[in-house]
């Protein structure tokens, strides 16, 4: 790299190893330095002339404050773009603001009590827009503070806003291009509709306020036109939509039963398994089964409409619909999960109803279905008796008009609605129906679905292009939410699935619990156009932008947003891009899940079910918060239940051990210079070390660098954190633990993009974020060393477990450890590490052997009966009885040959799991353990001659703890004094005197009887200590001046 470009000198961030470390305060110091040197702009200046890395950022609304979802998105985007910069790219990053739409309007509506369009018109659109414009950047300063505090580098001063004319003009250009391609058309579609705004809403706007609501569910009888004594029973949870009923729909393959109800003298038809919808107890009800019908048998049957205006030959509605409506149609969307499996169709208020009505010729493609409401949600003149009611209010009035009949065996009372002429339409009330409803966020009133004319972009002609375009893109996670499009082989029929319920209804497959590809790719949907089975298309990926450098940066290298944009922004951008340019608008996409409260519910300010994000950052730090978010299911497109404890664990498990390792290094460097006069200087060109542990940790660091490079190239953030945690454990609990007096550092830049603040804590006069990401140094790779240390770790972990089980602290020396493995190479790998095993486990003698006889090795077998049962099907019981009777020689022979016969049943490799063990029932004082590979045998007897060493170790431990309590550092020299009772402390005194060489080497002082302490000694700290049952006074004092 060009070193002259990185000489941005500044006051370094001081790191005093003697003070407790405060991550939030340390981050604030780093942010201060970044502001002082204008670090972000400096990094952009340094990267000028490099290849461009393009990144499109979806803008937030500035009328709301940032939340955890924004922190997550910002963290992911910052990690990727920082890493791209460190790989040698020039990465422009501009912050943007979405200043249009519902969130801005909602703020004005609350302030001025605006409930709908009429209020806006009274105020004046120009005045209304001016008020919106005045508050659109209300929280910009809070956004800037939060984004900078989380450590994200992005340009705020050169931001963009969707209200700017140049941005709006670019939107006009896009629309004009689509219109010129004749893909813009005006059509009818059933959409979420606000009567207050007198306008349809986007799915995003409609989803802003979802509530659990209870609607009346009623069962309605529809007499057949040619047999009025026989009625079809339809079930609905929106009885007000009956006013626009045009057809009934049944499933073509379901069985429907025709019954005669003795109490009413009428015949009814409904699904054969849903009689409990109308009868309290079908087994006790008085009815007669008259026969079974397939749904397909009923197609085309005509029935008597519910209301007169549909039968009045003089009415306009009759002239349009009288000849083609009020008949039975079939479609696979009908479910047998409840109700009667006969659905009343009201194309004015339901998307499926509209689709089926058009498909079956009940309604023309662009023909407006009959609707009883005007744009404000009031009844039209034809319903003047109920004028001014809303749909839910009207339902209550219908209930009041219903006449109740007593003494019925029906589940709920039979009621009738009297028509002005003709017969009766009979209603059978059911229980209230719980479901999620959408409400208008402005007024808190419910939304309705309504068929409205609107402008749309045609997608059908480019379905094949969309599929081909997405094959050139990369979506992370690849096992995220698959695009819910099922398509025919010729590409002409496309079904978009919106929920698990829809997928179950459309496909007939029940019990779907998982929507990942491996769980749904095999599911097909029957064609509604006779095109066979529809199969799910492969994933689509999405971004789009059109800035002035568009030609150089399109398609974008990277984009990321939440999974809720899969059917929104992502899909829209993909369609527009393919229409305009014939390609997908991005190369790589990371989609994230949702950040929820700890109980799995949506985060709610009113419920106060989550901690304030700034308080979390102020308490634990931005880096800990970032790491917690990216090391969670949320970056795999799953949801995260946010826990404050999770952030705290990042500090304790990763950041603190990391900082402590750094502090230990600084202390060792200081000691080296003080004791030897040698000033430590890291030499990148130093020859490879011959020390096994040095070679191992260097190899592990290079493995991490390679993994970070590979995984970041694949945009898999979630694979890096586990490996980083592993390296921290290897560094602190293995390498430093084994090398406390000789520290060789590695290159620590692997993860600076994840936690940017923690990496500018050193004394370097340049920001590490100006540096290039390290290249992999192949010279340090050593698979043999990694294998050897891994085997050593396996032995040590087994023995640690035995010590813990037998309550033998590491400080207690033991005499002998035997390590058995049949492979001599395994033991040869351990031989050069013997002294590490002895030292770490505090064992005097370690023996390696492959002699089974000498070690008394036995063999046993275990079986996964579920797996073996599925494989064998027969003979499992014989094998289960025989396995316990197999001898060690039988099992060893099976392991060597790969097969075993039991009563004529042949078991082959993999059927049995073989492990080695040693039977120690007759060997008191020994303990054994195995990991099914290596076997260890530990002599657990505590020998008298080794107790002195144990006591010396305990004494060293007490001195070190007292030094820490006194706030001393490794570079601080103190004198150590002790006071022991002459009778009780003889063993400890002997241990101190006998182990003086080891003690002095550890504590850098010769322990002395307190009676020999000079009278003028300056005591730093003294405290009563206990080792076993021995109590003594321990004292630390500053050394006397020479």
Secondary structure, DSSP 8 states (H G I E B T S, - for coil): --GGGG----------TTS---HHHHHHHHHHHHHHHTHHHHHHHHTTTSEE--B----EETTS---HHHHHHHHHHHHHHHHHHHTTEE---EEEEE-SSHHHHHHHHHHHT--SHHHHHHH-HHHHHHHHHHHTTTTHHHHHHHHHHTT---EEEEEEETTSHHHHHHHHHHHHHHHHTT-EEEEEEEEEEETTTTEE--HHHHTTSEEEEEEEEEEEEEEETTEEEEEEEEEES-GGGGGG--EEEE-TTSEEEEEEETTTTEEEEEETT-GGGTBS-TTTS-EEEEEEEEHHHHTT-BB--SSGGGT-TTSHHHHHHTTT-SEEEE-TT--SSSTTSEEEE-TTT-HHHHHHHHHTTSS-TT-----SB-TTS-B-GGGGGGTT--HHHHHHHHHHH-EE--S--BSS-EEEEE-SSSSEEEEEEEEEEEEEEEB-TTT--B-EEEEEEEEEE--GGGHHHHHHHHTT-EEESTTS----EEE-TTS--EEE--SHHHHHHHH--------SHHHHTT--EE-SSS--EEEE-----------TTHHHH-SBSBEEEEGGGTTTHHHHHHHHHHHHHSS-SBSEEEEE--EE-TTSS---TTTT-S--HHHHHHHH-HHHHHHHHHTSGGGGTS-EE--HHHHHHHIIIIIHHHHHHHHHHHHHHHHHHHHH-------TT------HHHHHHHHHHHHHHHHHHHHHHTT-GGGHHHHHHHHHHHIIIIIIHH-TT--------TTTTTSTTGGG-SS-SS-GGGS------GGG--HHHHHHHHHHHHHHHHHHHHHHHTT--TTS-EEEEEEE-S-HHHHHHHHTTHHHHHHHHTEEEEEEE--HHHHTEEEEEE--HHHHHHHHSSSHHHHHHHHTT--HHHHHHHHHHSEEEETTEEEETTSSEEEEEE--TT-TTEEEEE-SS-EEEEE----HHHHHHHHHHHHHHHHHHHHHHTT--TT--EEEEEEE-TTT-HHHHHHHHHTHHHHHHHHSS--EEGGGS-TT-EEEEEEEEEETTEEEEEEEEE----
